[in-house]
Amino acid sequence: MSTEKTALVLAGGGSLGAVQVGMLQSLVEAGVTFDLVVGASVGAINGAYFAARPNAQGVLELAAFWRGLRKSDVFPFSLIDTLTGILQGRGHLLRVSALQRLVRRSLPVELIEETELPLHIVTTNLLTGAEELLSSGNVEQALLASAAIPLVFPTVQIGGKFLIDGGVASNTPIASAVALGATRIVVVPTGFGCACPTPPLGLVALALHTLNLMSMRQLVRDIELYSPRASIHVVAPLCPLDASVFDFSQTDQLLQRAYHSTQTWIEGGGLIRIGVPDSLQAHTHHAGKVSLFILNGVANEFATLLADIQSVVTGAIDLKIIKWKESTGPFSHGNINRQLSVISRPSRFRLETLGTPGRSLSTTQADLVTADWSDLISCTA
């Protein structure tokens, strides 16, 4: 009898929590199952919903929830209220009422122990700095505590303890999963805005950004620290990523990209491979240029082409695709644009169509030229 115990670990990361939902959708479709769920901050919110409904329908409902989410639903800024709070010395900028309504409306359970999968919510003890793991009790209060960003949202008192954002103590709670007996851990990270040209503006946005960077660096350390005690598989974060943890305008695109990226990760042996994904290491995309030169090819080679684009565009800040001859089907302008919008979102992107050298461009030509795509892709630094 197998004694393997698989934990799903969800990190924090603000609006990038949408990435986790796309990853979960792909994992569920692949038949991956879990024995327990551990989450911190926004990862705790996603984790709670998934633990209550750990199936395809549950993930679809969670995706619908994220698509309807707006920044004001989580961070209801009011100049008068914020100034009043500062003058009164209340210790936090925003009231928690909006986030509380959001959590209450979306969660399918009231108590942590009512979830289908065992759920463990990571918070931080404000007095000691220690990680506090909540495995029973009111789920709404536990999630508000785990998401209580210091100075932004108020501290939550549970069981006589003052609790704040779980990300302060452990934004990627691998240690908690190991302590709970997990022998196999699948980490679903949010990633970080590696392609953002500048830091986000505003106190709250900068606080979220800083916590997110801390969590990703901590994740790298935790993988190395706990790998002798459990098999740790980290779903590769989106890269390049030009969305900040405070940007709720790209939710649908993040969901789609994460879904397809995780499919590729699974097909490439991600659930067997251990170690730190390259996209988690500290890096930027503010130097270098990628140009892709594409000849028309047969339809069954389109998947190979997309895989090659995915492998090259990771370091791209400028992506240019040149097609020789107009074609329809998989190699049409529209389809290539749609596929690339899912695979990657470079800072600059353009698609051009040129006639075959020595011949005039004809939109009625249907002849396709088979090509070895790897020979047609060039990278220049």
ROGUDREN-836037 format. One record per residue (C-alpha): x, y, z; residue in three letters. Coordinates in steps of 0.2 Angstrom, whole numbers, plus 5000, padded with zeros to 4 digits. Example, Ala and Ser with C-alpha at 12.3 -4.5 7.8 and 13.67 -1.06 7.14 Angstrom:
! residues 2
506249785039ALA 506849955036SER 
! end
This chain:
! residues 381
500050005000MET 500750174995SER 501050295009THR 501250444998GLU 500350605004LYS 500250744992THR 499950924997ALA 499451064986LEU 500351224992VAL 499751394986LEU 500851554988ALA 500251734990GLY 500351864977GLY 498951984976GLY 498051994959SER 499251864952LEU 498151744961GLY 497251724945ALA 498751634938VAL 498451494951GLN 496751464945VAL 497351434927GLY 498651314934MET 497351224945LEU 496251204930GLN 497551114920SER 498151004935LEU 496350944938VAL 496050904919GLU 497650804920ALA 496950704934GLY 498050764948VAL 497350734965THR 497850804982PHE 497750745000ASP 497850915009LEU 497851105004VAL 499051235012VAL 498851415007GLY 499451585012ALA 498751755008SER 497851754991VAL 498351574990GLY 497351535006ALA 495851604997ILE 496051504982ASN 496551354992GLY 494951365003ALA 493851364988TYR 494751224979PHE 494751124995ALA 492951144997ALA 492651094978ARG 494151004972PRO 493550964955ASN 493351034937ALA 491751124941GLN 492451204957GLY 493951274947VAL 492751344934LEU 491751434947GLU 493351504955LEU 493851564938ALA 492251654935ALA 492451734953PHE 494151794947TRP 493551864931ARG 492251964940GLY 493452034952LEU 493952224952ARG 495352314961LYS 493952414971SER 493252244977ASP 494852214987VAL 495552384989PHE 494152514991PRO 495152674992PHE 494352825000SER 495352975002LEU 494353045016ILE 494252875025ASP 496152845023THR 496553025029LEU 495452995044THR 496252835048GLY 497952915048ILE 497453055059LEU 496652935071GLN 498152825071GLY 497152665068ARG 498652565061GLY 497952525044HIS 497452615028LEU 495952525022LEU 494352455030ARG 494152265028VAL 492352275025SER 492452255006ALA 493652105007LEU 492552025020GLN 490952045009ARG 491951964995LEU 492551815005VAL 490851785013ARG 489951794996ARG 491151674987SER 491551535000LEU 490551384999PRO 490851335017VAL 490851425034GLU 492051315044LEU 493851265039ILE 493451085044GLU 491951075032GLU 493051075016THR 493150915006GLU 495050915007LEU 495950955023PRO 496251145023LEU 497651235032HIS 497751425032ILE 499451505036VAL 499451665046THR 500751765055THR 500851805074ASN 501051995075LEU 501951985092LEU 503151835089THR 503251835070GLY 502951645070ALA 501951555058GLU 500151515065GLU 499251375055LEU 497351375056LEU 496551205053SER 494851225060SER 493651365065GLY 492851505055ASN 493551505038VAL 493051685034GLU 494051755049GLN 495551645045ALA 495651705027LEU 495451885033LEU 496951855044ALA 497951775031SER 497651915019ALA 497952055032ALA 499352145023ILE 500252245037PRO 499752435037LEU 498452405024VAL 497152295032PHE 496852275051PRO 497552145062THR 496351995065VAL 496151925083GLN 495851735084ILE 496051635100GLY 496851775109GLY 498251795095LYS 498451945084PHE 498651885066LEU 499151965050ILE 499651905032ASP 500351735031GLY 501551795019GLY 502551885032VAL 503051725040ALA 502951605026SER 502151655009ASN 502551485001THR 502251365016PRO 503151215011ILE 503751195029ALA 501951175035SER 501551045022ALA 503050945027VAL 502650965045ALA 500850895041LEU 501650735034GLY 501650775015ALA 502950665006THR 502550744989ARG 502150934987ILE 501451024971VAL 501851214973VAL 500651334964VAL 501551494964PRO 500951664957THR 502651714950GLY 503151894949PHE 503152044937GLY 504852004929CYS 504552104914ALA 503852254923CYS 504852404917PRO 504652504934THR 504052464952PRO 502152494955PRO 501652664961LEU 500752684977GLY 500952634995LEU 499852474994VAL 500452424977ALA 502252434983LEU 501952344999ALA 501152204989LEU 502552204977HIS 503852194990THR 502952044999LEU 502851954983ASN 504651974979LEU 505051904996MET 503951754994SER 504751704978MET 506451714985ARG 505951625000GLN 505151484989LEU 506851454981VAL 507651434998ARG 506251325004ASP 506351204989ILE 508251184992GLU 507951165011LEU 506551045011TYR 506950944995SER 507850805006PRO 506150775015ARG 504850775001ALA 504750774982SER 504350954978ILE 503650994961HIS 503451184957VAL 502251224943VAL 503351344932ALA 502751524934PRO 502251634919LEU 503751714911CYS 503951844905PRO 502551934915LEU 502252114915ASP 500752124927ALA 501052184945SER 500152104960VAL 499052264960PHE 498452244942ASP 496752164941PHE 496552214922SER 497352064915GLN 496451924924THR 495751834909ASP 497351834900GLN 498251774915LEU 497051634917LEU 497251574899GLN 499151584899ARG 499351494915ALA 498151354909TYR 499151324893HIS 500851354901SER 500451224915THR 499851104901GLN 501551114893THR 502351094910TRP 501450934913ILE 501750864896GLU 503550904898GLY 503650794914GLY 503450934927GLY 502550814939LEU 504050704939ILE 505450844939ARG 505950924955ILE 507051074958GLY 506851264955VAL 506151324939PRO 507251444930ASP 505751574929SER 505851584948LEU 507651644949GLN 507951824950ALA 507951904933HIS 507252034921THR 506852054903HIS 507552234900HIS 508852184888ALA 508952074873GLY 507852054858LYS 507051904849VAL 506551894831SER 505651744824LEU 505751704806PHE 504351584801ILE 504051494784LEU 502351424780ASN 502251244787GLY 500951104787VAL 499651104800ALA 500250964811ASN 501851054814GLU 501051204822PHE 501151134839ALA 503051114837THR 503151294831LEU 502251354847LEU 503351244858ALA 504851324850ASP 504151504852ILE 503851464870GLN 505651414873SER 506351564865VAL 505151704870VAL 505551684889THR 506951814887GLY 506051924875ALA 505652104876ILE 505452134858ASP 504551994848LEU 504452004829LYS 503651864818ILE 503951864799ILE 502851754788LYS 503351714771TRP 501751704760LYS 500051724766GLU 499151574772SER 497551514780THR 497151394795GLY 498451374808PRO 499651494800PHE 498451644797SER 498751814805HIS 497251794817GLY 497751624824ASN 499551664827ILE 499051824836ASN 497851724847ARG 499051584851GLN 500451714855LEU 499251814866SER 499051654877VAL 500851594876ILE 501751754880SER 501451944881ARG 503152024877PRO 503352214880SER 503252244861ARG 502552124848PHE 502252144829ARG 501752014815LEU 502252054797GLU 501951954781THR 503151964767LEU 503151884750GLY 504251744746THR 505951804740PRO 505851824721GLY 503951804720ARG 502551924723SER 501351904737LEU 499751814733SER 498451784746THR 497751644736THR 499251534736GLN 498851374746ALA 500551284744ASP 501451264761LEU 503251234763VAL 503851114777THR 505151184788ALA 506251134802ASP 505651274814TRP 507151264826SER 508351324811ASP 507251474808LEU 507251544825ILE 508651664830SER 509051754846CYS 510151904847THR 510651994863ALA 
! end
